Amino acid sequence: MIIDYKGQQQVVELKIWRGSEYNQRGEEQLMDYLDAYHLKRGYMISFNFNKKKQTGVKRISLGDKVLIEAVV
């Protein structure tokens, strides 16, 4: 999802949790979007329906990009 507000763009990736490998592919996909839009920061929200999930927000630095990832 691309949010364009007051001339600034933000990229937000929405995913359903389907395991670590699927999550990693989502991060890579978000990185591609950031490259395409010439942005340094992106957001990913993962919806996890597992009973023993770990929710929270973490910051991931990958090269010159920063991903803010939330698991809910």
PyMOL commands that set and color helices and strands:
alter all, ss='L'
color gray80, all
select helices_A, chain A and resi 20-36
alter helices_A, ss='H'
color red, helices_A
select strands_A, chain A and resi 2-5+8-16+41-47+56-62+65-71
alter strands_A, ss='S'
color yellow, strands_A
deselect
rebuild
show_as cartoon
